[in-house]
């Protein structure tokens, strides 16, 4: 958690009246102080200098808190490690940490989050989205705020094989769930995988994601972190097979982070990374292969720790 004080209110394209593809799917840079009132009325408060000082002191970093001495305790204090469209805060009712994300109110991201976080979708066991507390629409400024639980990057590798496989299962399940509802994430990567450290994992950042009509969509353009070979300039490709490739890479990266090298899992991943997208399995097929691996794994092996321990 790295903070610096920021007061400026840059002019933003959020007031644009048109909403074509480029103008509604860009990364917003809101003037956060302007929206303190509406966030407060909805039950949320953004981090102040006082909050950050208290955070550092309670986490054994008093020197970092001392760097903020002399600043107005009530001033907003965004995390310098976050982009301008994200701000940490709390739910005023109970102090629960939250993350607020600013998006264009006509953006694909808001449409997808609204769909995935709807009551009917959140009741689905395969939907592993981060819980969303509120969606706040500010029509006059063409901006909206997604208020979600604040989860953390995966950085703790001290887990048994059962926990490791649980992580992979949730990743595969959620990707499969999105595809069944005609959504391609298009930026599946380790940096976009978070956890609440209570056994739950979720993908974030739907800025590049697309929601399609029923059919076999094809898109063009280079996007995302883990790009398969077909994503070359000017080429049209299957967005779902891009997710399959990226998920395969993610599984390898999570395996390395956790300290597990499971031959059976590598066998599941290998076809996901086929250079020919037509030869890559669907996520339903990946799920079937993964289920076969887990069902044939002994209880003793599930309790084992990675070889690095």
N, C-alpha and C positions, 0 to 999 in steps of 0.2 A: 504494500500500500504506500505509494509515493505521491505526495501532494505538493502543489504550489498554488498560490493565490492568484485568481484570475477574475478581473472585473469587467473586461471589455465586452461590448455588445456589437459584434461585427454585423454589417449588413448581410442579409441572407436572402437567398433565392426562394425562401419559404413563402414569400408574398407573391410569387409568380401566379398569374391567373391561369395559364395553360398547364396541362398535365400530360404531356407526351412522355414516351419512355425515358428519355434522358432527364427530363426536368423533375420527374417524381421519384426516380430511383437513385438519386445522388445521395451522398452522405450529408446530413443536416449539420449546421453549426449554429445552434440556437443561442439566443441571449438568455441564459438560464435565470438571471435575476428577475426577468420579466414574468416568469411563470411560477414564481414562488407562491403567489397567492392561490392560484388554481390548484397547485399540488397540495398546498396546505389544506384547502377546503375538501380535497379528496382523501385526506388522511396521511399525507406523506411530507417528509421534510428532507431537504438536501443537506449534505455534510457541510458544516461550518468549520472555521479554524478551531473553535472549542472542541468539536467532535474529534477532529484529527489529533489534537493534543492529547485528549483523553485516550484515544486509541493507542497512540505511541506509548504513553505512560503505562497503560494496562498491559501492554505487550512487551515490556522490558526494553523500550527504546527511548529513554528520557532525553537523550541528546537530540534526537530528531524533533521531539516536541519543543525543545529549547530554541530550535531554529525558527520557530513560528512566534517567538516572543516579540512583543511590540506591535503585532498585527491585531486588528479588530476581531475579537472572538466571535462576533456574529456575522463576519464576512463569509461568503461562500468559499470553499476550499476544494476544488476538484482534484481528482487523482491525476497527476502529471503523466502517469503511465497509460491513461485511457484516451481514446480519441474524443474529439469535441462533442460527439453526439451521445456520449454516455456520462452519467453522473451517479455517484453513490449516495445513498441516503438511508433513512429509516422509516418504518411504519410507525406513526406517532402513537397509535393505540397500545403497542406492546414493545416497541424498540427493535422489531425485527429488521435486520439489514435488507435493503433492497437495491436494485439497480434500475435506473430510469434511462430508457433509450428514446431519443428523438428521431422520428421518421416523418417523411411526407405523408399526409393523410390519404393520398391516393397511391401510395407505393405498393409494390408487390409484397414487400416484407410485412406490412401491416395487414394486408389481406390474408396472407398465409398464417400469421400469428393469430389473427382473429378466428380463423377457421380451426386451427389446431388446438386453441385454448377454449373453444366453445364447450359448454357442459357436455354435450353428446360425445365430442371427441375425447375429452379428458376422462370420460368413463371407460375408454378403451384401454385394455391392459397393455397393448403394444405401443401406446403413445407415451413416449418418455420425455416430453417437453418440460422445460423448467416451468413451474407454476407461475402464472401471470395474475397479479393482484388487481390490475386495472388497465384499461385502455382509455386514454383521455384525449378527446378530439377537440382541437382548437381551430375551428373552421375559419375564423377570420384571418389566421396566419398560415393556413394550409399546412398545419403541423399537428402531429399526434405524439403522444408519449406512451410507450410500453413500459409498465411498471411490473417488474418481475422479482422473484426471489434472487438473492445474491449468492451464487454458488462460486466454486473455486476451481482453478486448473488442477489437473491430476499431477501430483508430484510426490506421492507417497507410494513407494514400491514394496512396502512391507505387508504383503498379503499372501494368503495361501492360494493354491490353484483354484479352489472353489470360487473365491472372490474374484480372481482374475477372469475366470470363465463367465461369471455373472456380468462383469463389465462388458465383455465381448458380446454376450447375448443381448444386452440392452441396446448396444450399438446396432447390431444386425436387425433386431426387432423394430427399432424406430425407423431405420432406413426403409425396411420392408413396408412398414405402416405408411410412410410418406408416399412410396411408390404406388401402393394400392389406392391411394387417394389422389393420384396424378400430380404429385409434387416431387420435383427433383431438387435436392439441396444445393448441389453444385459447388460446395466448398467444404466438404467433409475433410477434416484434418484434426490433428492432435490439439492445435491451438483453439479449435472450436468445440472441444469436448470438455465439459465441466462436470463436477460432482458436488453433492451436498455433504460428502463424507458420512452419509448414513446409509450407504448401499445403493444410491440412485445416481444415474449418469444421464446426461442429456446433451444434445447438439444445440449450439447457439448460432447466431449470425446468419439470418436468412436474407441478407442484402442481395445476394446473387441468385437466390432460389427462384424457381419458376413453377407456376401451377398451370396445368394444361387441361384441355378438354380430352375426352376419351379418344384414344387413337395412338399413333406412333409418331410423336413429335420429333422434329429435327431442329437444332439450333446451330448458330455459328458464333464465333468470337472466342477469344481466349479468356478464361475466367478461372477463379479458384486457385487453391494452393497446390494440390496434387493433380497434375494434368496428364492424362494418358496420351499416347502418340497421335491419336486422330485429331486432337485439338490443335490444329495448325491454322494459320491465317487463311480465312476465306472458306474453310471446309465446313460442311454441315455434318452434324453427328448426333447420336442418340444420347440425350442428357441422362437417361437412367443408367446407361452403361458407363458413363463418366463417374457416377456415384459408386458403381460396383468397383471400379478401379480404385477410386480414392479410399473406399472402405477397406479394400485389401491392403493398401499402403498403411492405413491407420492401424489395422490389426497388427501389422509387423512392428510399427513404432510402439504401440502399447505393450507388445510382447517384450520388446527390448527394454522399455522403461520398467516393466514389472519384473524383469529378470527370468522370464520363462521362454524356453525354446521347445515347443511341443511339436514333434514331427507331424502328428495328426492335424494340428491346426495349420501347419504349413501346407499340407495337402489340400485343405479347404481353400487357402488363399491363392495357391498357384493358378488355378483357372480364372480367378478374378482378375489376374494381372496379364491375361493373354493380350498380345499386341493387336489381335483382330477383335474388335468389340463384339462382333457377331458370335464369337466363340466364348464370350464370357457368360457365366450363368446368371440367371435372374436371382434376385435376392430371396425368393421363395426356395430356389434350389440351394442357395448358400445356407439358408436356415435349416433345411433338411440335412445337409451334410454336417452342419455344426451339431445338430441334435443327435446325429449318429455318434459323433465323437464323445459328447457329454454322457450319453446313455451307456456307453461302453467303458467309461472311466471308473475305476474302482474307488470306493470310499477312502481307502488308505491313500491313494494317489491324490484325491481331491483335497486332502488335509496337508499335503506336502508344501513346503516353502520353496522359493526359487533357489537355484543353485548358487547364487551369490551370497546367500545367508549361511 
